[in-house]
Amino acid sequence: MAVSRGRRIAVAALAAAGLTVSLATGCDAVDKALDCVQTADTIADSVTELQQAVENASNDPSRLDDSLASIDKNLGKIGDRTDNADVNKAVDDLDKAVADVRTAVRNGDNTPDISPVTDAAGELTKVCTS
């Protein structure tokens, strides 16, 4: 049975469309993973800045708030781009840790315990790279 030229073109077009959707979905997942890793890396840099800000809080207390704001901004980037439950939990944990440090600073603690922030940032990096 001969297949008409029009039918072959239609089948080829459907196959190409299916391949395009598969590739786009695969690339989308890779892009999300790269975004997660890049943003986690940026957050790690912000956490380092936060550590330095805590060490130098007596000289410049505004750096604490700037560092916390930087982490908040980058957390929003990850939270908006993923539907991964582990990543979302790590983002939520880091968000809570940042909020706790912010509360401590607001209550007059210029040298708050930031270990929950560093722990949560480490967990975020781990889930983004696994």
GUGU-55105 format. One record per atom (N, C-alpha, C, O, CB): residue in three letters; atom name; x negated, y, z negated. Coordinates in steps of 0.05 Angstrom, whole numbers. Glycine has a CB too. Layout:
NODE,ala,CA,X,Y,Z $
...
***
This chain:
NODE,met,N,-17,-23,0 $
NODE,met,CA,0,0,0 $
NODE,met,C,-18,25,0 $
NODE,met,O,-35,28,-17 $
NODE,met,CB,19,0,-24 $
NODE,ala,N,-14,42,19 $
NODE,ala,CA,-30,66,21 $
NODE,ala,C,-19,88,3 $
NODE,ala,O,6,91,1 $
NODE,ala,CB,-31,76,51 $
NODE,val,N,-37,102,-9 $
NODE,val,CA,-29,125,-26 $
NODE,val,C,-31,150,-10 $
NODE,val,O,-52,155,3 $
NODE,val,CB,-46,126,-52 $
NODE,ser,N,-11,166,-10 $
NODE,ser,CA,-11,190,5 $
NODE,ser,C,-32,210,-5 $
NODE,ser,O,-40,209,-28 $
NODE,ser,CB,16,204,5 $
NODE,arg,N,-41,227,13 $
NODE,arg,CA,-62,247,6 $
NODE,arg,C,-51,265,-16 $
NODE,arg,O,-66,272,-34 $
NODE,arg,CB,-70,263,31 $
NODE,gly,N,-26,273,-14 $
NODE,gly,CA,-14,291,-35 $
NODE,gly,C,-14,277,-62 $
NODE,gly,O,-19,290,-82 $
NODE,gly,CB,14,298,-26 $
NODE,arg,N,-8,252,-63 $
NODE,arg,CA,-7,237,-88 $
NODE,arg,C,-35,235,-100 $
NODE,arg,O,-38,238,-124 $
NODE,arg,CB,6,209,-85 $
NODE,arg,N,-55,230,-83 $
NODE,arg,CA,-83,228,-93 $
NODE,arg,C,-91,255,-105 $
NODE,arg,O,-105,256,-125 $
NODE,arg,CB,-102,220,-70 $
NODE,ile,N,-84,277,-92 $
NODE,ile,CA,-91,304,-102 $
NODE,ile,C,-77,309,-129 $
NODE,ile,O,-89,319,-148 $
NODE,ile,CB,-83,326,-82 $
NODE,ala,N,-52,301,-131 $
NODE,ala,CA,-37,304,-156 $
NODE,ala,C,-49,288,-179 $
NODE,ala,O,-53,298,-201 $
NODE,ala,CB,-7,297,-153 $
NODE,val,N,-57,263,-173 $
NODE,val,CA,-69,246,-193 $
NODE,val,C,-96,257,-201 $
NODE,val,O,-103,258,-225 $
NODE,val,CB,-72,217,-183 $
NODE,ala,N,-112,266,-182 $
NODE,ala,CA,-138,278,-188 $
NODE,ala,C,-135,304,-205 $
NODE,ala,O,-151,308,-223 $
NODE,ala,CB,-153,285,-162 $
NODE,ala,N,-114,320,-199 $
NODE,ala,CA,-110,344,-214 $
NODE,ala,C,-102,338,-243 $
NODE,ala,O,-111,351,-261 $
NODE,ala,CB,-88,361,-201 $
NODE,leu,N,-85,317,-246 $
NODE,leu,CA,-77,309,-273 $
NODE,leu,C,-101,299,-289 $
NODE,leu,O,-104,304,-312 $
NODE,leu,CB,-55,288,-272 $
NODE,ala,N,-118,283,-276 $
NODE,ala,CA,-142,272,-289 $
NODE,ala,C,-161,295,-297 $
NODE,ala,O,-172,295,-319 $
NODE,ala,CB,-156,252,-270 $
NODE,ala,N,-164,314,-279 $
NODE,ala,CA,-181,337,-285 $
NODE,ala,C,-170,353,-309 $
NODE,ala,O,-185,362,-326 $
NODE,ala,CB,-185,355,-261 $
NODE,ala,N,-144,357,-309 $
NODE,ala,CA,-132,372,-331 $
NODE,ala,C,-136,357,-357 $
NODE,ala,O,-142,369,-378 $
NODE,ala,CB,-102,376,-325 $
NODE,gly,N,-132,331,-357 $
NODE,gly,CA,-136,315,-381 $
NODE,gly,C,-165,316,-391 $
NODE,gly,O,-170,318,-415 $
NODE,gly,CB,-128,286,-376 $
NODE,leu,N,-184,315,-373 $
NODE,leu,CA,-212,317,-380 $
NODE,leu,C,-218,344,-392 $
NODE,leu,O,-233,346,-411 $
NODE,leu,CB,-230,311,-355 $
NODE,thr,N,-207,365,-380 $
NODE,thr,CA,-211,392,-390 $
NODE,thr,C,-201,395,-418 $
NODE,thr,O,-214,407,-435 $
NODE,thr,CB,-198,413,-371 $
NODE,val,N,-177,385,-423 $
NODE,val,CA,-166,386,-450 $
NODE,val,C,-183,371,-470 $
NODE,val,O,-188,381,-492 $
NODE,val,CB,-137,375,-451 $
NODE,ser,N,-192,347,-462 $
NODE,ser,CA,-210,331,-480 $
NODE,ser,C,-236,346,-486 $
NODE,ser,O,-244,346,-509 $
NODE,ser,CB,-216,304,-467 $
NODE,leu,N,-248,357,-465 $
NODE,leu,CA,-273,371,-469 $
NODE,leu,C,-269,396,-486 $
NODE,leu,O,-285,402,-504 $
NODE,leu,CB,-285,379,-443 $
NODE,ala,N,-247,411,-482 $
NODE,ala,CA,-242,435,-497 $
NODE,ala,C,-237,428,-526 $
NODE,ala,O,-246,442,-544 $
NODE,ala,CB,-217,450,-486 $
NODE,thr,N,-222,406,-531 $
NODE,thr,CA,-218,398,-559 $
NODE,thr,C,-244,390,-572 $
NODE,thr,O,-248,397,-595 $
NODE,thr,CB,-197,375,-560 $
NODE,gly,N,-260,375,-558 $
NODE,gly,CA,-286,367,-569 $
NODE,gly,C,-304,391,-575 $
NODE,gly,O,-317,392,-595 $
NODE,gly,CB,-300,348,-550 $
NODE,cys,N,-304,409,-556 $
NODE,cys,CA,-321,434,-560 $
NODE,cys,C,-310,450,-583 $
NODE,cys,O,-325,462,-598 $
NODE,cys,CB,-321,450,-534 $
NODE,asp,N,-283,451,-585 $
NODE,asp,CA,-271,466,-607 $
NODE,asp,C,-280,455,-634 $
NODE,asp,O,-286,471,-652 $
NODE,asp,CB,-240,466,-605 $
NODE,ala,N,-281,429,-636 $
NODE,ala,CA,-289,416,-661 $
NODE,ala,C,-319,423,-667 $
NODE,ala,O,-326,428,-690 $
NODE,ala,CB,-285,386,-661 $
NODE,val,N,-335,422,-646 $
NODE,val,CA,-364,428,-649 $
NODE,val,C,-367,458,-657 $
NODE,val,O,-383,464,-674 $
NODE,val,CB,-379,422,-623 $
NODE,asp,N,-352,475,-644 $
NODE,asp,CA,-353,504,-650 $
NODE,asp,C,-345,509,-679 $
NODE,asp,O,-358,525,-693 $
NODE,asp,CB,-335,520,-631 $
NODE,lys,N,-324,495,-688 $
NODE,lys,CA,-316,499,-716 $
NODE,lys,C,-338,490,-735 $
NODE,lys,O,-343,503,-755 $
NODE,lys,CB,-290,483,-722 $
NODE,ala,N,-350,467,-729 $
NODE,ala,CA,-371,457,-746 $
NODE,ala,C,-395,476,-747 $
NODE,ala,O,-406,481,-768 $
NODE,ala,CB,-381,429,-737 $
NODE,leu,N,-402,486,-724 $
NODE,leu,CA,-424,506,-723 $
NODE,leu,C,-417,531,-738 $
NODE,leu,O,-434,542,-752 $
NODE,leu,CB,-431,512,-694 $
NODE,asp,N,-393,541,-735 $
NODE,asp,CA,-384,564,-750 $
NODE,asp,C,-386,559,-780 $
NODE,asp,O,-395,576,-795 $
NODE,asp,CB,-355,572,-742 $
NODE,cys,N,-378,536,-788 $
NODE,cys,CA,-379,528,-817 $
NODE,cys,C,-408,529,-826 $
NODE,cys,O,-414,541,-847 $
NODE,cys,CB,-367,500,-821 $
NODE,val,N,-426,516,-812 $
NODE,val,CA,-454,515,-819 $
NODE,val,C,-466,543,-820 $
NODE,val,O,-480,551,-839 $
NODE,val,CB,-470,497,-800 $
NODE,gln,N,-461,559,-799 $
NODE,gln,CA,-472,586,-798 $
NODE,gln,C,-462,603,-820 $
NODE,gln,O,-477,619,-832 $
NODE,gln,CB,-466,599,-771 $
NODE,thr,N,-436,602,-825 $
NODE,thr,CA,-424,618,-847 $
NODE,thr,C,-434,608,-874 $
NODE,thr,O,-439,625,-892 $
NODE,thr,CB,-394,617,-846 $
NODE,ala,N,-436,582,-878 $
NODE,ala,CA,-447,571,-903 $
NODE,ala,C,-476,581,-907 $
NODE,ala,O,-484,588,-930 $
NODE,ala,CB,-447,540,-903 $
NODE,asp,N,-491,583,-886 $
NODE,asp,CA,-519,593,-887 $
NODE,asp,C,-518,623,-895 $
NODE,asp,O,-535,631,-911 $
NODE,asp,CB,-533,589,-860 $
NODE,thr,N,-500,638,-884 $
NODE,thr,CA,-497,666,-891 $
NODE,thr,C,-489,669,-920 $
NODE,thr,O,-500,687,-934 $
NODE,thr,CB,-477,680,-872 $
NODE,ile,N,-471,652,-929 $
NODE,ile,CA,-463,653,-957 $
NODE,ile,C,-487,646,-975 $
NODE,ile,O,-490,658,-996 $
NODE,ile,CB,-440,633,-962 $
NODE,ala,N,-503,627,-967 $
NODE,ala,CA,-527,620,-983 $
NODE,ala,C,-545,644,-985 $
NODE,ala,O,-556,649,-1007 $
NODE,ala,CB,-542,596,-969 $
NODE,asp,N,-548,659,-964 $
NODE,asp,CA,-564,684,-965 $
NODE,asp,C,-551,704,-984 $
NODE,asp,O,-565,717,-1000 $
NODE,asp,CB,-566,697,-937 $
NODE,ser,N,-524,706,-983 $
NODE,ser,CA,-510,724,-1002 $
NODE,ser,C,-513,715,-1031 $
NODE,ser,O,-515,732,-1049 $
NODE,ser,CB,-480,725,-994 $
NODE,val,N,-514,689,-1035 $
NODE,val,CA,-518,679,-1062 $
NODE,val,C,-546,686,-1072 $
NODE,val,O,-550,693,-1095 $
NODE,val,CB,-513,648,-1063 $
NODE,thr,N,-565,684,-1054 $
NODE,thr,CA,-593,692,-1061 $
NODE,thr,C,-593,722,-1069 $
NODE,thr,O,-606,730,-1088 $
NODE,thr,CB,-612,686,-1038 $
NODE,glu,N,-579,738,-1053 $
NODE,glu,CA,-577,767,-1059 $
NODE,glu,C,-564,771,-1086 $
NODE,glu,O,-571,789,-1101 $
NODE,glu,CB,-562,781,-1037 $
NODE,leu,N,-543,755,-1092 $
NODE,leu,CA,-529,757,-1117 $
NODE,leu,C,-549,750,-1140 $
NODE,leu,O,-549,764,-1161 $
NODE,leu,CB,-505,738,-1118 $
NODE,gln,N,-565,730,-1137 $
NODE,gln,CA,-584,722,-1158 $
NODE,gln,C,-603,746,-1163 $
NODE,gln,O,-610,752,-1186 $
NODE,gln,CB,-600,697,-1150 $
NODE,gln,N,-612,758,-1141 $
NODE,gln,CA,-631,781,-1144 $
NODE,gln,C,-616,804,-1156 $
NODE,gln,O,-628,819,-1172 $
NODE,gln,CB,-642,789,-1117 $
NODE,ala,N,-591,808,-1150 $
NODE,ala,CA,-576,830,-1161 $
NODE,ala,C,-572,827,-1191 $
NODE,ala,O,-573,846,-1206 $
NODE,ala,CB,-549,833,-1147 $
NODE,val,N,-568,802,-1200 $
NODE,val,CA,-565,797,-1228 $
NODE,val,C,-591,802,-1243 $
NODE,val,O,-592,814,-1264 $
NODE,val,CB,-555,767,-1233 $
NODE,glu,N,-613,794,-1230 $
NODE,glu,CA,-639,798,-1242 $
NODE,glu,C,-646,828,-1245 $
NODE,glu,O,-659,836,-1263 $
NODE,glu,CB,-661,785,-1225 $
NODE,asn,N,-635,844,-1226 $
NODE,asn,CA,-641,873,-1226 $
NODE,asn,C,-617,890,-1234 $
NODE,asn,O,-616,914,-1227 $
NODE,asn,CB,-651,881,-1198 $
NODE,ala,N,-598,878,-1247 $
NODE,ala,CA,-573,892,-1254 $
NODE,ala,C,-577,917,-1270 $
NODE,ala,O,-563,937,-1267 $
NODE,ala,CB,-555,873,-1269 $
NODE,ser,N,-597,917,-1287 $
NODE,ser,CA,-602,941,-1303 $
NODE,ser,C,-611,964,-1285 $
NODE,ser,O,-606,988,-1292 $
NODE,ser,CB,-623,936,-1325 $
NODE,asn,N,-624,959,-1263 $
NODE,asn,CA,-633,980,-1245 $
NODE,asn,C,-611,989,-1226 $
NODE,asn,O,-609,1013,-1220 $
NODE,asn,CB,-657,970,-1229 $
NODE,asp,N,-595,971,-1216 $
NODE,asp,CA,-574,977,-1196 $
NODE,asp,C,-550,959,-1199 $
NODE,asp,O,-549,939,-1184 $
NODE,asp,CB,-586,976,-1168 $
NODE,pro,N,-532,965,-1217 $
NODE,pro,CA,-509,947,-1221 $
NODE,pro,C,-490,945,-1197 $
NODE,pro,O,-475,926,-1195 $
NODE,pro,CB,-493,957,-1245 $
NODE,ser,N,-491,964,-1179 $
NODE,ser,CA,-473,964,-1155 $
NODE,ser,C,-480,941,-1136 $
NODE,ser,O,-464,932,-1121 $
NODE,ser,CB,-475,990,-1140 $
NODE,arg,N,-505,931,-1138 $
NODE,arg,CA,-513,909,-1120 $
NODE,arg,C,-498,883,-1127 $
NODE,arg,O,-493,867,-1109 $
NODE,arg,CB,-543,903,-1123 $
NODE,leu,N,-490,880,-1152 $
NODE,leu,CA,-473,857,-1159 $
NODE,leu,C,-447,857,-1143 $
NODE,leu,O,-440,836,-1131 $
NODE,leu,CB,-467,857,-1189 $
NODE,asp,N,-434,879,-1143 $
NODE,asp,CA,-408,881,-1129 $
NODE,asp,C,-412,877,-1099 $
NODE,asp,O,-396,864,-1086 $
NODE,asp,CB,-395,907,-1135 $
NODE,asp,N,-434,889,-1088 $
NODE,asp,CA,-439,887,-1059 $
NODE,asp,C,-444,857,-1052 $
NODE,asp,O,-434,848,-1031 $
NODE,asp,CB,-464,904,-1052 $
NODE,ser,N,-459,843,-1068 $
NODE,ser,CA,-464,815,-1063 $
NODE,ser,C,-439,798,-1064 $
NODE,ser,O,-434,780,-1048 $
NODE,ser,CB,-485,804,-1083 $
NODE,leu,N,-422,803,-1085 $
NODE,leu,CA,-397,789,-1087 $
NODE,leu,C,-378,795,-1063 $
NODE,leu,O,-365,777,-1053 $
NODE,leu,CB,-383,796,-1114 $
NODE,ala,N,-378,820,-1055 $
NODE,ala,CA,-361,827,-1032 $
NODE,ala,C,-371,813,-1006 $
NODE,ala,O,-354,805,-990 $
NODE,ala,CB,-361,858,-1027 $
NODE,ser,N,-397,810,-1003 $
NODE,ser,CA,-408,796,-980 $
NODE,ser,C,-400,767,-980 $
NODE,ser,O,-393,756,-959 $
NODE,ser,CB,-438,799,-980 $
NODE,ile,N,-401,754,-1003 $
NODE,ile,CA,-392,726,-1005 $
NODE,ile,C,-362,724,-998 $
NODE,ile,O,-354,706,-983 $
NODE,ile,CB,-398,715,-1033 $
NODE,asp,N,-346,742,-1010 $
NODE,asp,CA,-317,742,-1004 $
NODE,asp,C,-311,744,-974 $
NODE,asp,O,-295,729,-964 $
NODE,asp,CB,-303,765,-1019 $
NODE,lys,N,-325,762,-961 $
NODE,lys,CA,-321,766,-932 $
NODE,lys,C,-327,741,-917 $
NODE,lys,O,-311,733,-899 $
NODE,lys,CB,-338,790,-922 $
NODE,asn,N,-349,728,-923 $
NODE,asn,CA,-356,704,-908 $
NODE,asn,C,-339,680,-915 $
NODE,asn,O,-335,663,-898 $
NODE,asn,CB,-385,698,-914 $
NODE,leu,N,-329,679,-939 $
NODE,leu,CA,-310,658,-946 $
NODE,leu,C,-285,660,-929 $
NODE,leu,O,-274,640,-921 $
NODE,leu,CB,-303,659,-976 $
NODE,gly,N,-276,684,-925 $
NODE,gly,CA,-253,688,-908 $
NODE,gly,C,-257,678,-880 $
NODE,gly,O,-239,667,-867 $
NODE,gly,CB,-246,718,-906 $
NODE,lys,N,-281,680,-870 $
NODE,lys,CA,-288,670,-843 $
NODE,lys,C,-285,640,-841 $
NODE,lys,O,-273,630,-822 $
NODE,lys,CB,-316,679,-835 $
NODE,ile,N,-295,626,-861 $
NODE,ile,CA,-293,597,-861 $
NODE,ile,C,-264,588,-865 $
NODE,ile,O,-255,571,-850 $
NODE,ile,CB,-311,585,-883 $
NODE,gly,N,-251,600,-884 $
NODE,gly,CA,-224,592,-891 $
NODE,gly,C,-205,595,-867 $
NODE,gly,O,-186,579,-864 $
NODE,gly,CB,-213,608,-914 $
NODE,asp,N,-210,615,-851 $
NODE,asp,CA,-192,620,-828 $
NODE,asp,C,-198,601,-804 $
NODE,asp,O,-181,599,-786 $
NODE,asp,CB,-196,649,-818 $
NODE,arg,N,-221,588,-804 $
NODE,arg,CA,-229,573,-781 $
NODE,arg,C,-228,543,-784 $
NODE,arg,O,-234,528,-765 $
NODE,arg,CB,-256,580,-774 $
NODE,thr,N,-220,533,-807 $
NODE,thr,CA,-222,504,-810 $
NODE,thr,C,-195,493,-822 $
NODE,thr,O,-180,506,-835 $
NODE,thr,CB,-245,496,-829 $
NODE,asp,N,-191,468,-815 $
NODE,asp,CA,-169,453,-827 $
NODE,asp,C,-179,429,-842 $
NODE,asp,O,-164,410,-848 $
NODE,asp,CB,-148,445,-805 $
NODE,asn,N,-205,429,-847 $
NODE,asn,CA,-218,407,-861 $
NODE,asn,C,-213,410,-891 $
NODE,asn,O,-220,430,-903 $
NODE,asn,CB,-248,406,-855 $
NODE,ala,N,-201,389,-904 $
NODE,ala,CA,-194,391,-932 $
NODE,ala,C,-218,394,-950 $
NODE,ala,O,-216,409,-970 $
NODE,ala,CB,-178,365,-940 $
NODE,asp,N,-240,381,-944 $
NODE,asp,CA,-264,383,-961 $
NODE,asp,C,-276,411,-959 $
NODE,asp,O,-284,423,-979 $
NODE,asp,CB,-285,363,-952 $
NODE,val,N,-276,423,-935 $
NODE,val,CA,-286,450,-932 $
NODE,val,C,-268,469,-947 $
NODE,val,O,-277,487,-961 $
NODE,val,CB,-288,457,-902 $
NODE,asn,N,-242,466,-943 $
NODE,asn,CA,-223,484,-957 $
NODE,asn,C,-226,482,-987 $
NODE,asn,O,-224,503,-1001 $
NODE,asn,CB,-194,477,-949 $
NODE,lys,N,-230,458,-998 $
NODE,lys,CA,-234,456,-1027 $
NODE,lys,C,-260,470,-1036 $
NODE,lys,O,-260,484,-1056 $
NODE,lys,CB,-235,426,-1035 $
NODE,ala,N,-281,466,-1020 $
NODE,ala,CA,-306,479,-1027 $
NODE,ala,C,-303,510,-1026 $
NODE,ala,O,-314,524,-1043 $
NODE,ala,CB,-329,470,-1008 $
NODE,val,N,-289,520,-1006 $
NODE,val,CA,-283,548,-1003 $
NODE,val,C,-268,558,-1028 $
NODE,val,O,-274,579,-1039 $
NODE,val,CB,-268,555,-977 $
NODE,asp,N,-247,543,-1035 $
NODE,asp,CA,-231,551,-1059 $
NODE,asp,C,-247,551,-1084 $
NODE,asp,O,-245,569,-1101 $
NODE,asp,CB,-207,531,-1062 $
NODE,asp,N,-265,531,-1088 $
NODE,asp,CA,-282,530,-1112 $
NODE,asp,C,-301,553,-1112 $
NODE,asp,O,-305,565,-1133 $
NODE,asp,CB,-298,503,-1112 $
NODE,leu,N,-313,560,-1089 $
NODE,leu,CA,-331,583,-1088 $
NODE,leu,C,-316,609,-1093 $
NODE,leu,O,-326,627,-1106 $
NODE,leu,CB,-346,583,-1061 $
NODE,asp,N,-292,611,-1082 $
NODE,asp,CA,-276,635,-1086 $
NODE,asp,C,-270,639,-1116 $
NODE,asp,O,-271,661,-1126 $
NODE,asp,CB,-250,633,-1070 $
NODE,lys,N,-263,617,-1129 $
NODE,lys,CA,-257,619,-1158 $
NODE,lys,C,-282,627,-1174 $
NODE,lys,O,-281,643,-1192 $
NODE,lys,CB,-246,592,-1169 $
NODE,ala,N,-305,615,-1167 $
NODE,ala,CA,-330,621,-1181 $
NODE,ala,C,-337,651,-1177 $
NODE,ala,O,-346,664,-1196 $
NODE,ala,CB,-353,604,-1170 $
NODE,val,N,-334,661,-1153 $
NODE,val,CA,-339,689,-1147 $
NODE,val,C,-320,707,-1164 $
NODE,val,O,-328,727,-1175 $
NODE,val,CB,-336,696,-1117 $
NODE,ala,N,-294,699,-1165 $
NODE,ala,CA,-275,714,-1180 $
NODE,ala,C,-282,715,-1210 $
NODE,ala,O,-279,735,-1223 $
NODE,ala,CB,-247,702,-1177 $
NODE,asp,N,-292,692,-1220 $
NODE,asp,CA,-300,691,-1248 $
NODE,asp,C,-324,709,-1254 $
NODE,asp,O,-325,723,-1274 $
NODE,asp,CB,-308,662,-1256 $
NODE,val,N,-343,710,-1235 $
NODE,val,CA,-366,728,-1239 $
NODE,val,C,-357,757,-1237 $
NODE,val,O,-365,774,-1253 $
NODE,val,CB,-388,723,-1217 $
NODE,arg,N,-339,763,-1218 $
NODE,arg,CA,-328,790,-1216 $
NODE,arg,C,-314,799,-1241 $
NODE,arg,O,-317,821,-1250 $
NODE,arg,CB,-309,792,-1192 $
NODE,thr,N,-299,781,-1253 $
NODE,thr,CA,-285,787,-1279 $
NODE,thr,C,-305,792,-1301 $
NODE,thr,O,-302,811,-1317 $
NODE,thr,CB,-266,763,-1287 $
NODE,ala,N,-326,775,-1302 $
NODE,ala,CA,-347,779,-1323 $
NODE,ala,C,-360,807,-1320 $
NODE,ala,O,-365,820,-1340 $
NODE,ala,CB,-368,757,-1321 $
NODE,val,N,-366,814,-1295 $
NODE,val,CA,-378,840,-1290 $
NODE,val,C,-359,863,-1298 $
NODE,val,O,-367,882,-1311 $
NODE,val,CB,-387,843,-1260 $
NODE,arg,N,-334,860,-1291 $
NODE,arg,CA,-314,880,-1297 $
NODE,arg,C,-311,883,-1328 $
NODE,arg,O,-305,904,-1338 $
NODE,arg,CB,-287,872,-1285 $
NODE,asn,N,-316,861,-1342 $
NODE,asn,CA,-314,861,-1371 $
NODE,asn,C,-340,870,-1384 $
NODE,asn,O,-343,869,-1409 $
NODE,asn,CB,-307,834,-1381 $
NODE,gly,N,-359,880,-1368 $
NODE,gly,CA,-383,891,-1379 $
NODE,gly,C,-408,873,-1380 $
NODE,gly,O,-429,882,-1390 $
NODE,gly,CB,-378,900,-1406 $
NODE,asp,N,-406,849,-1369 $
NODE,asp,CA,-429,831,-1369 $
NODE,asp,C,-445,837,-1344 $
NODE,asp,O,-437,830,-1322 $
NODE,asp,CB,-419,801,-1369 $
NODE,asn,N,-468,850,-1347 $
NODE,asn,CA,-486,856,-1325 $
NODE,asn,C,-504,833,-1317 $
NODE,asn,O,-518,834,-1297 $
NODE,asn,CB,-502,880,-1331 $
NODE,thr,N,-504,812,-1333 $
NODE,thr,CA,-520,788,-1326 $
NODE,thr,C,-502,763,-1329 $
NODE,thr,O,-508,746,-1346 $
NODE,thr,CB,-545,786,-1345 $
NODE,pro,N,-482,761,-1312 $
NODE,pro,CA,-463,738,-1314 $
NODE,pro,C,-477,712,-1306 $
NODE,pro,O,-496,712,-1291 $
NODE,pro,CB,-438,743,-1297 $
NODE,asp,N,-465,690,-1315 $
NODE,asp,CA,-474,664,-1307 $
NODE,asp,C,-465,659,-1279 $
NODE,asp,O,-440,657,-1274 $
NODE,asp,CB,-464,641,-1327 $
NODE,ile,N,-483,657,-1260 $
NODE,ile,CA,-475,653,-1232 $
NODE,ile,C,-480,624,-1223 $
NODE,ile,O,-477,618,-1199 $
NODE,ile,CB,-490,672,-1214 $
NODE,ser,N,-487,607,-1242 $
NODE,ser,CA,-491,579,-1234 $
NODE,ser,C,-467,566,-1221 $
NODE,ser,O,-470,549,-1203 $
NODE,ser,CB,-499,562,-1259 $
NODE,pro,N,-442,572,-1230 $
NODE,pro,CA,-419,561,-1215 $
NODE,pro,C,-418,570,-1186 $
NODE,pro,O,-409,555,-1168 $
NODE,pro,CB,-393,568,-1229 $
NODE,val,N,-427,594,-1180 $
NODE,val,CA,-428,605,-1153 $
NODE,val,C,-449,589,-1137 $
NODE,val,O,-443,581,-1114 $
NODE,val,CB,-434,635,-1152 $
NODE,thr,N,-472,586,-1148 $
NODE,thr,CA,-493,571,-1133 $
NODE,thr,C,-485,542,-1129 $
NODE,thr,O,-491,531,-1108 $
NODE,thr,CB,-520,573,-1148 $
NODE,asp,N,-473,530,-1149 $
NODE,asp,CA,-464,502,-1146 $
NODE,asp,C,-443,500,-1124 $
NODE,asp,O,-444,482,-1108 $
NODE,asp,CB,-452,492,-1173 $
NODE,ala,N,-423,518,-1125 $
NODE,ala,CA,-402,517,-1105 $
NODE,ala,C,-413,523,-1077 $
NODE,ala,O,-404,511,-1057 $
NODE,ala,CB,-380,537,-1112 $
NODE,ala,N,-432,541,-1075 $
NODE,ala,CA,-444,547,-1048 $
NODE,ala,C,-459,522,-1038 $
NODE,ala,O,-459,516,-1014 $
NODE,ala,CB,-463,571,-1050 $
NODE,gly,N,-472,508,-1056 $
NODE,gly,CA,-486,484,-1048 $
NODE,gly,C,-467,463,-1039 $
NODE,gly,O,-473,448,-1019 $
NODE,gly,CB,-503,473,-1072 $
NODE,glu,N,-444,460,-1052 $
NODE,glu,CA,-424,441,-1043 $
NODE,glu,C,-413,449,-1016 $
NODE,glu,O,-408,431,-999 $
NODE,glu,CB,-401,439,-1064 $
NODE,leu,N,-409,474,-1011 $
NODE,leu,CA,-399,483,-985 $
NODE,leu,C,-418,476,-963 $
NODE,leu,O,-411,466,-942 $
NODE,leu,CB,-393,513,-986 $
NODE,thr,N,-444,481,-968 $
NODE,thr,CA,-464,474,-949 $
NODE,thr,C,-464,445,-943 $
NODE,thr,O,-466,436,-920 $
NODE,thr,CB,-492,483,-958 $
NODE,lys,N,-461,429,-965 $
NODE,lys,CA,-461,400,-962 $
NODE,lys,C,-437,390,-944 $
NODE,lys,O,-441,374,-926 $
NODE,lys,CB,-459,386,-989 $
NODE,val,N,-413,401,-949 $
NODE,val,CA,-390,391,-934 $
NODE,val,C,-391,402,-905 $
NODE,val,O,-380,389,-887 $
NODE,val,CB,-364,400,-947 $
NODE,cys,N,-403,425,-901 $
NODE,cys,CA,-406,435,-874 $
NODE,cys,C,-426,420,-857 $
NODE,cys,O,-423,419,-832 $
NODE,cys,CB,-413,464,-874 $
NODE,thr,N,-445,407,-870 $
NODE,thr,CA,-466,393,-855 $
NODE,thr,C,-462,363,-855 $
NODE,thr,O,-478,349,-843 $
NODE,thr,CB,-493,400,-866 $
NODE,ser,N,-441,353,-868 $
NODE,ser,CA,-437,324,-868 $
NODE,ser,C,-417,315,-848 $
NODE,ser,O,-411,291,-845 $
NODE,ser,CB,-429,314,-896 $
***
